[in-house]
């Protein structure tokens, strides 16, 4: 007697059902109504695909062995049959390893039943139609091909007679997949009398063969399943794999890594140095955006010209600049500022990208904390930065921060790459090809087709300092563990409060031990250069930003005191005494006499001219200085005229006059209506604050629940099962169809699904009994259209309307006329 998956699940204890839900958490969302609904969901295409995506290459091959060894009559196989096929190759794995893979498949309920009568759940054949990359049996494809395959000796002779060009096609299809497309007309025979015009085939000793595909079809080694598609029968594929085994090469363990472990200290030192560069470049990038915000295009993101401008100013390539910009945006350090209606940009946009208020907070924390915020945002952001600069479907360039670079699977790709590095020995630096090989073995269904994203993740990890010298750093390993732990506790911290905790994370503490301690002093040279022998603390960095010009960065940054920088400090409110005190207090070397003279000279001239609004006026107690301004040809455009010996006026506004006077080498100071000097810092614009990207929901994963909660879910499913059993015993009530009293007899849920699936294939009418939203039973005569994702879609024969029924609410299904 055939045992369905639902019947098998009903016999299991609550702990076994909870273990299934723990391994396949997608089955809980939403909670199934009863065991039948759980079985339907466990066999659905989406759930089976998720389960298969998490399996390694060896386990998938063992599942293929179970599919290939199924009995054609009852569809069952056994562990012994799987062992026989898996050990048929030249280098068979250990039987214990094969049994372990079978046990894993049974725990996931991709296989179920006793060991002597294992069954494969229905959704597997739908998700992966070609087990082990082999086609269907010849009996399902073509009768004449089946007759050829039934004679092994004749099949072997036909295969040996194939021309080399045709044999190459067979070998390619035997490796999988077993189907191929052929150009139109390739399967057609030449017209009568045209056989002599077939050119000779040099791969066949000069004998003409025509199309090798047509030769294979004519000799029954390939079957034309449609006008442009051919398929390799399973028997031919097995014969071609006689040397490698029916499942192909079996590898029970991951491929080895040939890379030699580097010195752990060197790896961490290289990574720590890169973290300092990342933080410095990010801060410089945000300062550039503060000085000249980047306009947002109407299609989203920033333009190519602005990205090139930023890259040129930072002396970085565009790919690295785009990465830093995307990470800073994801970390909440940059955002959009809405412009007023009268303000427009050169692109006609109404938004600009510039730093947010969180940028000021970020600058005030330690270097390790700043890096952690950037690295965590990179791990969690759903952006694939490698797409920036490429072309989209409409042949338009993809810009930084544009919606076209959004990819939901990007966080999973990065974490999969880092997980491969984390599972190796510390300081081992595999090549990119070795990393891709490990990913292909670990989860071949997820990794294939995403090689470009994985390579980009390796490059970005190196640029951000997560890896050093090609190996995962110690603090990078801790950061990955912290993020994984945050995902595990997920719902315990819905507001993300732990991310803002006062205590530093383990990754921050580890990185702090590798970075040089912040310094609060500098060394002033005779040529007025200021050398900071290490990363400056936030207070020192803020002072240097005002009083000196930044020249170079690195382990020791270099600044230079100039006339313009001293004037800028005086404009910001410093006095000459304040500057002298600053250099004496911060410098570990004697302050050069030239620096003292420079400060005094600029301070003596500073404020010698006073500027107000008239249009604008200039006044000074120094009549000779005003006479010099009035005679200066560089200022003729301001049209000065003398109102008094100590006052000049101009029709132009104060700001323009200030710029012109400063460009001419003067040091004016604006004053208010009362004659007091106005000393102001440059106005800083900030975008509205943005929270950094938080925990990202992996589209390939579902929330994991603790075992006690899962046992509660199982109890709820048991109650639903009892209610459904009671509803099936209740008499059916037909609404709006007096000619019929409902489906009789009432079938089990699994049998009803089988009837519905058959009705979909035959497009037949069927009576469906179901429980409506109010708990009442009803029946309806419908023509099923499709079954999937837990729902039946069917057309009402009487009203010709399309209805949707939840599968767990269906209690019976009877074909019309039975």
C-alpha positions in Angstrom: 0.0 0.0 0.0 1.3 3.5 -0.9 2.1 5.7 2.0 1.8 9.4 1.3 4.1 12.0 3.0 1.1 13.3 5.0 0.4 9.8 6.4 4.1 9.4 7.2 4.2 12.7 9.1 1.1 11.8 11.1 3.0 8.8 12.5 5.9 10.9 13.8 6.2 12.1 17.3 6.1 15.8 18.1 9.9 16.0 18.5 10.5 14.7 15.0 8.1 17.2 13.5 9.8 20.0 15.4 13.2 18.8 14.1 11.8 19.0 10.6 10.6 22.5 11.1 13.9 23.5 12.6 15.8 22.2 9.6 13.3 23.7 7.1 12.0 26.9 8.9 10.2 28.1 5.7 7.5 25.5 6.5 6.4 27.5 9.5 5.6 30.8 7.6 2.7 30.8 7.9 1.9 28.0 10.4 0.2 25.1 8.5 -3.4 24.5 9.3 -2.9 20.7 9.7 -0.5 17.9 8.8 -1.9 17.6 5.3 -1.1 21.3 4.6 2.4 20.8 6.1 2.9 17.8 3.7 1.7 19.8 0.7 4.0 22.7 1.6 7.0 20.4 2.2 6.5 19.0 -1.3 5.9 22.4 -3.0 8.3 23.7 -5.5 9.4 26.7 -3.5 10.1 24.8 -0.3 11.9 21.9 -2.0 14.1 24.4 -3.9 15.1 26.1 -0.7 16.0 22.7 0.9 18.0 21.7 -2.2 19.8 25.1 -2.3 21.4 24.4 1.1 22.8 21.0 0.2 26.4 20.3 -0.8 27.4 18.7 -4.1 27.9 15.2 -2.6 24.5 15.1 -0.9 22.8 16.2 -4.1 24.5 13.4 -6.0 23.3 10.9 -3.4 19.8 12.3 -3.9 20.2 11.8 -7.6 21.2 8.2 -6.9 18.0 7.7 -5.0 16.0 9.1 -8.0 17.8 7.0 -10.5 17.3 3.7 -8.6 13.5 4.1 -8.1 11.4 1.2 -9.1 9.3 2.1 -12.1 6.2 0.4 -10.7 5.9 1.7 -7.1 8.5 4.6 -7.2 10.5 3.3 -4.2 14.2 2.8 -3.7 16.4 1.6 -0.9 19.5 2.5 0.9 21.3 -0.5 -0.5 20.4 0.5 -4.1 21.7 3.9 -3.4 24.9 2.4 -2.0 25.3 0.2 -5.1 25.0 3.1 -7.5 27.2 5.5 -5.5 30.0 2.9 -5.3 29.9 2.0 -9.0 32.5 4.6 -9.9 36.3 4.3 -10.1 36.9 6.0 -6.7 33.9 5.2 -4.5 33.3 7.0 -1.3 33.1 5.2 2.0 29.7 3.6 2.7 29.4 5.4 6.0 29.7 8.7 4.2 26.9 7.7 1.8 24.7 6.6 4.6 25.3 9.9 6.3 24.1 11.7 3.2 21.0 9.5 3.1 20.3 10.3 6.8 20.6 14.0 6.1 18.1 13.7 3.2 15.7 11.8 5.4 16.0 14.4 8.1 15.0 17.1 5.6 12.2 14.8 4.4 13.5 15.0 0.8 13.5 11.2 1.3 11.0 9.5 3.6 9.9 6.0 4.5 11.8 3.0 5.8 15.3 2.2 4.4 14.0 -0.6 2.3 11.2 1.5 0.7 12.5 5.1 0.4 10.4 7.6 -1.5 11.5 10.9 -3.0 9.1 13.8 -2.4 7.2 14.9 -5.5 8.7 18.4 -5.7 12.3 17.2 -6.3 11.5 16.1 -9.9 9.8 19.4 -10.6 12.7 21.5 -9.3 15.5 19.4 -10.8 14.1 17.5 -13.8 17.3 15.8 -14.8 18.8 13.6 -12.1 22.6 13.5 -12.2 22.4 15.5 -15.5 20.9 12.5 -17.3 17.8 12.5 -19.5 14.6 10.5 -19.3 14.5 6.7 -20.0 14.2 5.8 -23.7 10.7 4.3 -23.1 9.4 7.7 -22.2 11.0 9.3 -25.3 10.7 7.1 -28.4 9.7 3.5 -29.0 12.4 2.9 -31.7 15.1 4.3 -29.4 13.8 2.1 -26.6 14.2 -0.9 -28.8 17.8 0.0 -29.5 18.5 0.6 -25.8 17.0 -2.8 -25.0 19.8 -4.5 -27.0 23.0 -3.5 -25.2 25.3 -5.1 -27.8 23.6 -3.2 -30.7 23.6 0.0 -28.7 27.4 -0.3 -28.1 28.1 -1.0 -31.8 26.0 2.0 -32.8 27.9 4.2 -30.3 31.3 3.0 -31.6 30.2 3.8 -35.2 29.5 7.4 -34.4 31.7 9.9 -36.2 34.1 11.9 -33.9 32.0 15.1 -34.4 28.9 13.3 -33.3 30.7 11.6 -30.4 31.8 15.0 -29.2 28.1 16.1 -29.0 27.3 12.9 -27.1 30.1 13.5 -24.6 28.9 17.0 -24.0 25.3 16.0 -23.4 26.4 13.1 -21.2 28.1 15.5 -18.8 24.7 17.2 -18.4 22.3 18.8 -19.0 21.1 16.1 -21.4 19.1 18.5 -23.7 20.4 20.7 -26.4 19.2 23.2 -28.9 19.8 22.8 -32.6 19.5 25.4 -35.4 16.4 25.2 -37.6 16.7 22.6 -40.4 19.5 20.7 -38.7 17.3 17.7 -38.2 15.8 17.7 -41.7 17.1 15.2 -44.2 18.6 16.6 -47.5 16.3 16.7 -50.5 16.2 13.7 -52.8 19.2 13.6 -55.1 21.2 16.0 -52.9 23.0 13.3 -50.9 26.1 13.6 -53.1 26.4 17.3 -52.3 27.1 16.7 -48.6 30.6 17.9 -48.0 33.2 15.4 -46.6 33.7 15.3 -42.9 37.4 15.5 -42.1 36.7 14.2 -38.5 35.3 11.0 -40.1 38.2 10.1 -42.3 36.8 12.2 -45.2 33.5 10.3 -45.4 30.5 12.7 -45.6 28.2 12.6 -42.6 26.1 15.8 -43.0 24.8 17.2 -39.7 26.2 15.2 -36.8 23.1 15.9 -34.8 20.9 14.5 -37.6 23.2 11.4 -37.8 22.6 10.9 -34.0 18.9 11.3 -34.4 18.7 9.0 -37.4 20.7 6.3 -35.5 18.5 6.7 -32.4 21.2 7.9 -30.1 19.4 11.2 -29.7 15.7 11.9 -29.6 14.1 15.0 -31.1 11.6 16.1 -28.4 10.6 19.3 -30.4 11.5 21.1 -33.6 14.7 22.6 -32.1 15.5 20.4 -29.1 17.1 17.0 -28.7 17.5 14.9 -25.6 20.0 12.2 -24.7 18.2 9.0 -23.4 19.3 7.9 -20.0 20.5 4.5 -21.2 22.9 6.2 -23.6 24.1 8.5 -20.9 24.8 5.7 -18.5 26.8 3.9 -21.3 28.9 7.0 -21.9 29.6 7.3 -18.2 30.9 3.8 -17.8 34.4 5.1 -16.9 33.4 7.8 -14.4 30.4 6.1 -12.9 26.7 6.9 -13.3 26.8 9.8 -11.0 30.0 11.3 -12.3 33.0 12.0 -10.1 32.0 11.8 -6.4 33.7 14.0 -3.9 32.6 13.5 -0.4 34.7 16.3 1.0 35.4 19.9 -0.1 38.2 20.3 -2.7 41.6 20.9 -1.0 43.2 24.4 -0.8 46.8 24.4 -1.9 47.6 27.8 -0.5 50.2 28.0 2.3 49.2 29.7 5.5 50.7 33.2 5.9 51.9 34.7 9.1 48.8 35.7 11.1 50.5 38.9 12.4 51.3 40.0 8.8 47.7 39.4 7.7 46.3 41.4 10.6 48.8 44.2 10.1 48.1 44.5 6.4 44.3 44.5 7.1 44.6 47.1 9.9 46.6 49.4 7.6 43.9 49.1 5.0 41.2 50.0 7.6 43.0 53.2 8.3 43.0 54.1 4.6 39.3 53.2 4.3 38.3 55.5 7.1 40.5 58.3 5.9 39.2 58.0 2.3 35.6 57.8 3.5 36.0 61.0 5.6 37.6 62.8 2.7 34.8 61.7 0.4 32.1 63.0 2.8 34.0 66.3 3.2 34.0 66.6 -0.6 30.3 66.0 -0.7 29.8 68.6 2.1 31.7 71.2 0.1 30.0 70.4 -3.2 27.0 68.1 -2.9 26.3 65.6 -5.7 22.9 66.1 -7.4 20.6 63.1 -7.6 19.5 62.1 -11.1 15.8 61.9 -11.9 16.3 58.1 -12.4 18.1 57.8 -9.0 21.7 57.8 -8.0 24.5 60.2 -9.0 25.8 60.8 -12.5 29.0 59.5 -14.0 30.6 63.0 -14.0 30.1 63.5 -10.3 31.6 60.0 -9.6 34.6 60.9 -11.7 35.0 64.2 -10.0 35.0 62.6 -6.6 37.4 59.8 -7.7 39.8 62.4 -9.1 39.7 64.5 -6.0 40.4 61.4 -3.8 43.1 60.0 -6.2 41.2 56.7 -6.3 39.7 54.7 -9.1 36.0 54.9 -9.8 35.2 51.4 -8.6 36.8 52.1 -5.1 35.1 55.5 -4.9 31.7 53.9 -5.8 32.3 51.3 -3.1 33.1 53.9 -0.4 30.1 56.0 -1.4 27.7 53.1 -1.3 29.0 51.9 2.0 28.9 55.4 3.5 25.2 55.7 2.4 24.4 52.3 3.8 26.0 53.2 7.1 23.8 56.3 7.4 26.7 58.7 6.9 25.4 60.2 3.6 21.8 60.9 2.5 19.6 63.0 0.3 18.6 66.6 1.1 15.4 67.9 -0.5 16.0 71.2 -2.2 13.5 74.1 -2.1 11.4 74.7 -5.2 13.5 77.7 -6.3 16.7 75.7 -6.1 17.7 73.5 -9.0 20.8 71.5 -10.0 22.4 71.2 -13.3 20.5 67.9 -13.9 17.2 69.5 -12.9 17.0 67.3 -9.8 15.5 68.3 -6.5 17.8 66.3 -4.2 21.5 66.3 -3.4 23.7 63.8 -1.7 25.7 65.1 1.2 26.7 64.0 4.7 24.1 63.5 7.4 24.1 64.5 11.0 25.3 61.0 11.9 28.6 61.9 10.2 29.5 64.2 13.0 28.9 61.5 15.5 30.9 59.0 13.5 33.9 61.4 13.3 34.0 61.6 17.1 34.3 57.9 17.9 37.5 55.8 17.7 39.0 54.6 14.4 38.0 51.0 15.1 34.4 51.9 15.7 34.3 54.0 12.6 35.6 51.1 10.5 33.2 48.6 12.1 30.2 50.7 11.2 31.4 50.8 7.6 32.2 47.1 7.4 29.0 46.0 9.0 27.0 48.2 6.6 28.9 46.5 3.7 28.1 43.1 5.0 24.4 43.9 5.3 23.6 46.3 2.4 21.6 44.9 -0.5 23.7 46.7 -3.1 26.0 45.0 -5.7 28.6 47.7 -6.2 30.3 45.8 -9.1 27.3 46.7 -11.3 28.2 50.5 -11.1 29.5 51.5 -14.5 27.9 48.6 -16.3 24.9 48.9 -18.7 21.4 48.1 -17.7 18.7 46.4 -19.9 18.1 49.7 -21.7 21.8 50.2 -22.4 22.1 53.0 -19.9 25.0 53.2 -17.5 24.3 52.1 -13.9 25.3 54.9 -11.5 26.3 54.8 -7.9 23.3 54.7 -5.5 21.0 54.0 -8.4 18.1 51.5 -8.0 19.5 49.3 -10.7 22.4 48.2 -8.4 19.9 46.8 -5.8 20.3 43.0 -5.4 18.5 41.2 -2.6 21.0 38.3 -2.7 24.1 40.5 -2.3 24.5 40.1 1.5 24.2 36.3 1.2 26.9 36.3 -1.5 29.4 38.3 0.7 28.8 36.2 3.7 29.1 33.0 1.8 32.5 34.1 0.6 33.7 35.2 4.0 32.3 31.9 5.5 34.6 29.9 3.2 37.6 31.9 4.4 36.5 31.6 8.0 36.3 27.8 7.8 39.9 27.6 6.6 42.8 27.6 9.0 43.7 31.1 10.2 45.8 33.2 7.8 45.3 30.8 4.9 44.9 32.8 1.7 43.2 30.8 -1.1 43.1 32.0 -4.6 39.8 33.3 -6.0 39.4 30.1 -8.1 39.9 28.0 -5.0 37.2 30.0 -3.2 34.8 29.6 -6.1 35.6 25.8 -6.1 34.7 25.6 -2.4 31.5 27.5 -2.9 30.6 25.3 -5.8 31.0 22.2 -3.6 29.2 23.7 -0.6 26.1 24.9 -2.3 26.2 24.4 -6.1 22.7 25.4 -6.7 23.2 28.8 -5.1 26.8 29.5 -6.3 26.5 28.6 -10.0 25.8 31.7 -12.0 27.0 34.0 -9.2 30.7 33.7 -9.8 31.0 37.4 -10.7 29.3 38.5 -7.4 31.6 36.2 -5.4 34.8 37.6 -7.1 33.5 41.1 -6.4 33.0 40.3 -2.7 36.6 39.1 -2.5 37.9 42.4 -4.0 35.7 44.5 -1.8 36.7 42.7 1.3 40.3 43.4 0.5 39.6 47.1 -0.2 37.8 47.5 3.1 40.4 45.7 5.2 38.2 42.8 6.1 40.9 40.6 4.5 44.7 41.1 4.5 47.1 39.5 2.0 44.2 37.4 0.7 43.3 35.9 4.1 40.6 36.7 6.5 41.8 38.9 9.4 41.2 38.0 13.0 39.0 41.0 13.6 37.2 40.2 10.3 36.4 36.7 11.6 35.0 38.2 14.8 32.9 40.7 12.8 31.4 37.9 10.8 30.6 36.0 14.0 29.0 39.1 15.5 26.7 39.6 12.5 25.8 35.9 12.5 25.0 36.0 16.2 22.8 39.1 15.6 20.9 37.2 12.9 20.4 34.2 15.3 18.8 36.3 17.9 17.0 38.4 15.3 13.6 38.9 16.9 15.1 39.5 20.3 16.3 42.9 19.3 13.7 44.3 16.9 14.8 47.9 17.4 18.5 47.3 16.9 19.3 48.6 20.4 22.3 46.2 20.8 24.0 47.7 17.8 24.2 51.0 19.7 25.4 49.6 22.9 28.1 51.3 24.8 30.4 48.3 25.0 32.6 47.8 22.0 32.2 44.6 20.0 34.8 41.9 20.0 35.9 43.0 16.5 36.4 46.5 17.7 38.5 45.5 20.6 40.6 43.2 18.4 41.2 46.0 15.9 41.9 48.5 18.6 44.8 46.3 19.7 46.3 46.4 16.1 45.9 50.1 15.3 48.3 52.7 16.6 47.0 54.6 19.6 45.6 58.1 18.7 48.0 60.9 19.3 47.2 64.3 20.7 50.3 66.1 19.5 52.3 66.9 16.4 55.8 67.9 15.2 56.3 71.4 13.7 59.1 71.5 11.2 61.2 74.6 10.2 59.5 74.7 6.7 56.1 75.1 8.5 55.0 71.5 7.9 53.1 69.8 10.8 53.7 66.0 11.1 51.2 64.0 13.1 53.0 60.8 14.1 49.9 58.6 14.1 46.2 58.8 13.8 45.1 62.1 15.4 42.4 62.1 18.1 39.1 63.8 17.1 40.0 67.1 19.0 43.4 67.4 17.3 42.0 66.5 13.9 39.4 69.3 14.3 42.0 71.9 15.2 44.3 70.9 12.3 41.4 71.1 9.8 41.1 74.8 10.7 44.7 75.9 11.1 46.6 73.9 8.5 46.3 72.5 5.0 46.3 68.7 4.6 49.1 67.5 2.3 49.6 63.8 2.7 48.3 60.9 4.7 49.5 57.5 5.9 50.8 56.2 9.2 52.0 59.8 9.8 50.0 62.5 8.1 51.6 65.8 7.0 49.9 69.2 7.1 51.3 72.7 6.2 50.6 76.0 7.9 50.0 78.7 5.2 48.9 82.3 5.1 45.5 81.1 3.9 45.1 78.6 6.7 46.1 81.1 9.4 43.6 83.6 7.8 40.9 80.9 7.9 41.6 80.2 11.6 41.3 84.0 12.3 38.1 84.1 10.4 36.8 81.2 12.5 37.3 83.2 15.7 40.9 82.3 16.8 43.1 85.2 17.9 46.8 85.4 17.4 47.4 84.4 21.1 45.1 81.4 20.6 47.1 80.2 17.7 50.4 80.6 19.5 49.0 78.7 22.5 47.7 76.0 20.2 51.1 75.4 18.6 52.9 75.5 21.9 50.5 73.1 23.6 50.3 70.5 20.7 53.8 70.6 19.3 56.5 68.3 20.7 59.2 70.3 19.0 60.0 73.9 19.5 57.8 76.2 17.5 59.8 77.7 14.6 60.3 81.4 14.7 59.0 81.6 11.1 55.6 80.2 12.2 55.4 82.8 15.0 56.2 85.6 12.5 53.6 84.2 10.0 50.8 84.2 12.6 51.7 87.7 13.9 51.9 89.1 10.4 48.6 87.7 9.2 46.9 88.7 12.5 48.2 92.3 12.2 46.7 92.7 8.7 43.6 90.7 9.6 40.6 93.0 10.2 42.5 96.1 9.0 39.6 96.5 6.5 36.0 96.5 7.6 33.2 95.5 5.2 29.5 96.4 5.5 26.5 96.6 3.3 25.6 99.7 1.4 25.5 97.8 -1.5 28.7 97.5 0.4 31.3 99.7 2.1 34.9 99.5 3.2 36.1 101.5 6.1 39.6 101.6 7.7 41.5 103.9 10.1 44.4 103.5 7.8 43.8 106.1 5.0 46.9 104.9 3.1 45.5 101.4 2.9 42.1 102.7 1.6 44.0 104.7 -1.0 45.8 101.6 -2.0 42.5 99.7 -2.4 41.0 102.5 -4.4 44.0 102.6 -6.8 44.2 98.8 -7.1 43.3 97.9 -10.8 42.4 94.4 -9.8 39.4 95.9 -7.9 38.2 98.2 -10.7 35.2 95.9 -11.3 33.9 96.8 -7.8 33.6 100.5 -8.8 34.8 101.9 -5.4 34.2 105.5 -4.6 35.4 107.4 -1.5 32.7 108.8 0.8 35.2 109.9 3.4 38.9 109.6 4.1 38.2 106.4 5.9 35.2 105.0 4.0 34.8 103.5 0.5 31.5 102.2 -0.9 30.5 100.0 -3.8 27.2 99.1 -5.4 27.9 95.4 -5.2 26.9 93.1 -2.3 29.2 92.3 0.6 29.9 88.7 -0.2 31.2 89.5 -3.7 33.3 92.4 -2.3 34.8 90.1 0.3 35.8 87.5 -2.3 37.4 90.1 -4.5 39.4 91.7 -1.7 40.7 88.4 -0.5 41.6 87.3 -4.0 43.6 90.5 -4.3 45.6 89.7 -1.2 43.8 91.8 1.4 42.4 90.5 4.7 39.0 92.2 5.2 36.6 91.3 8.1 32.8 91.8 7.8 31.0 93.8 10.5 27.4 94.1 11.5 25.3 97.2 11.7 26.8 98.1 15.1 30.3 98.0 13.8 31.2 94.8 15.6 33.4 92.2 13.7 31.4 89.2 12.4 33.5 86.1 12.8 31.9 82.9 11.5 32.8 79.4 10.5 31.7 78.3 7.1 28.1 77.0 7.1 27.8 73.3 7.1 24.9 71.7 5.4 23.8 68.2 6.4 21.2 65.8 5.0 18.5 64.5 7.4 19.8 61.7 9.7 19.6 58.1 8.4 19.9 55.0 10.4 22.5 52.6 9.1 21.4 49.5 7.4 20.3 46.9 10.0 19.7 43.2 9.9 18.9 42.2 6.3 16.4 39.5 5.7 18.0 36.8 3.5 15.5 35.9 0.8 16.9 32.4 0.8 16.5 31.9 4.5 13.6 32.0 7.0 13.6 33.0 10.7 14.9 30.2 13.0 12.8 29.4 16.0 13.8 27.8 19.3 12.8 24.2 20.0 10.1 25.2 22.6 8.4 27.5 20.2 8.6 24.8 17.5 6.9 22.3 19.8 4.2 24.9 20.3 3.8 25.2 16.5 3.5 21.4 16.3 0.8 21.4 18.9 -1.1 24.0 16.9 -0.8 21.8 13.8 -2.1 18.8 15.7 -5.1 20.8 16.8 -5.7 21.8 13.2 -5.4 18.2 12.1 -8.1 17.2 14.6 -10.4 20.0 13.4 -9.9 19.1 9.8 -10.6 15.4 10.5 -13.9 16.5 12.2 -14.8 18.7 9.2 -14.2 15.8 6.8 -16.6 13.7 8.8 -19.3 16.4 8.6 -21.9 16.2 5.7 -21.1 18.4 2.8 -23.4 21.3 2.0 -23.8 22.6 -1.5 -24.5 26.3 -2.0 -26.2 27.5 -5.2 -26.2 24.0 -6.9 -29.4 22.1 -5.9 -28.8 19.4 -8.5 -25.9 18.0 -6.5 -25.5 17.4 -2.8 -21.7 17.5 -2.8 -18.8 15.2 -3.4 -19.3 11.7 -2.1 -17.6 9.8 -0.9 -15.3 12.2 1.0 -11.7 11.5 0.2 -8.5 12.1 2.3 -6.6 15.3 1.7 -3.8 13.6 -0.1 -6.1 11.7 -2.4 -8.0 14.9 -3.1 -4.8 16.6 -4.2 -4.1 13.7 -6.5 -7.5 14.0 -8.1 -7.0 17.8 -8.5 -3.5 17.3 -10.1 -5.0 14.8 -12.6 -7.9 17.2 -13.3 -5.3 20.0 -14.1 -3.6 17.7 -16.6 -6.9 16.5 -18.2 -8.7 19.9 -17.9 -11.6 18.0 -16.4 -14.5 19.2 -14.3 -14.3 18.3 -10.6 -16.4 18.7 -7.5 -14.3 20.4 -4.8 -15.4 20.3 -1.1 -13.8 22.9 1.1 -14.2 24.7 4.4 -14.9 28.4 3.9 -13.7 31.3 6.1 -16.7 30.9 8.5 -15.9 27.3 9.2 -18.8 25.9 7.1 -18.3 23.2 4.5 -19.3 23.8 0.9 -18.9 22.3 -2.6 -18.3 23.8 -6.0 -18.1 22.4 -9.5 -14.9 23.8 -11.1 -12.3 23.2 -13.8 -8.8 23.3 -12.2 -6.3 25.6 -13.9 -3.1 25.3 -11.7 -1.9 24.2 -8.3 1.1 25.9 -6.7 2.3 27.9 -3.7 -0.4 26.3 -1.5 -3.4 27.3 -3.6 -5.7 25.8 -6.2 -6.8 28.1 -9.0 -9.9 26.9 -10.8 -12.6 28.3 -13.1 -16.3 28.0 -12.0 -18.1 26.2 -14.8 -21.4 28.0 -14.1 -20.3 31.6 -13.6 -17.0 31.3 -15.7 -15.2 33.2 -12.9 -11.7 32.3 -11.6 -11.6 31.2 -7.9 -8.7 30.6 -5.6 -8.9 27.9 -2.9 -6.3 27.4 -0.1 -5.2 23.7 -0.4 -5.3 23.2 3.4 -9.0 24.1 3.3 -9.9 21.5 0.6 -11.5 18.4 2.2 -12.6 16.4 -0.9 -12.3 16.3 -4.7 -14.4 14.1 -7.0 -14.3 14.1 -10.8 -17.6 15.0 -12.4 -19.7 11.9 -13.3 -18.1 9.6 -10.8 
